[in-house]
Amino acid sequence: MKKFLVLYNAKGATFEKMMKTATPEMRDASMQGWMKWMGENKESIADPGAPVGKTKRIDAKGTTDVKNAIGGYSVVQAATHAQAAKLFKKSHPHLQMPGSWIELVEIMPMPGG
């Protein structure tokens, strides 16, 4: 089985608005959606992941604060990239947030490993 890094994305303003306006009932409904999706796909989920925070970019010149659209991650496994993509239907909980998207990146094996 191949592994794939799942990056849950949305515009920063979308995440901020959601955090400010979501009621406890909305958060509970969202969490129930996530739990349902994870239960339905438990054989394919290698790591359920978590939300992520602020980003630092480190390069040869030093460290800087940067912004990106990543709000969380998971790791899934499937025989092919196409099969992994099928885990993320229109009904996926993350895609219920307006302007959101998911990126699916194959995790390549280490050479000689």
N, C-alpha and C positions, 0 to 999 in steps of 0.2 A: 504494500500500500504506500502511496505517496502521501506526503503531508503538505498542507497549504496554510499559509498565514492569511487570516481574514482580517481586513482593516475596515472598521465601521467609520464612515465619514459623513460629515455634514458641515455646512458653513458655520464658522464660529458663532455668528449671531444667532443661528438656529439653535445651537446647543445652549447658549446663554438664555435665550427666550424660554426654552423648554425648562431649564432649571428654575427660572424665576416664576413661571406661570403654572407649572404642574402642581396639581392638588395631590394630596395623599391618595385619593381614589384613582387618579390618573397614573400615579407611580405604581400602585398596586396592580392595576390592569396591565400596564406595560410589563411588570415583572412576571405576571401570570402568562403573558404571551411568550416571554423568553423561556420560562420554565417548560411550557408546552412544547416549544420548538426544540429545546434541548432534550426533552424526554422522547420526542418522536425521532430524534437523530442521534441518540446516545452512542450507537456503535461507530458513528463517524466523527464524534467529537473527541479529539486527542487532548485538548485543553480548552475549557470553556472560556478562558480569558478573563478580562476585566476592563473597566473604564480606564482611560489613561489621562494624565494631567499635562502640565505645561511641558514645552519642548526646549531643549538646549541643543544647539548645533556646535559641534567641536570640530575644528579643522586646524591646519598648521598655523593659523594666525591667532587661535585662541578659542574662546567660548562665547557664544552670543545667544540671547533669547530669540526664538523664532516662533511663528504661528504656522499651524497646518490644520488640515481638516479632520485629522484622526481623533476619534472620540473613544475608541476601544479596539480590542483585538480578540480573536479566538484562533485556535489551530484545529483544523479538521483533517480527516484522512479519507482518501478515495483512490480508486484505481487510476483515474484520469482527471485532468483539469475540468473537462466537461462534466463528469459525474459529480465532482465537488461543487461546481456551479449550480447543479440541480438542487442542492440543499437549500438554496437561497431563492425562494419563490417570491412573488409579489406580496404574499401575506407575511413574509418574515417580519418580526417585530421592529427591527431597526428601520425597515423601509416604510413604516407607517408614519415616520417623522417627515414632514414636507422638506423637499430638497436634499434628502439623504441618499447615499449610495454606499455600495460595498465593493471593495477591491479584494481580489483573490490572487495570491501570489504563491507559486510553487516554491517549496523549501527544497533546495537542491542538496543531494548528498555531498558530503565532504569528499574530495578526491582522495583515493587511497584508503577510505574509511570503511 
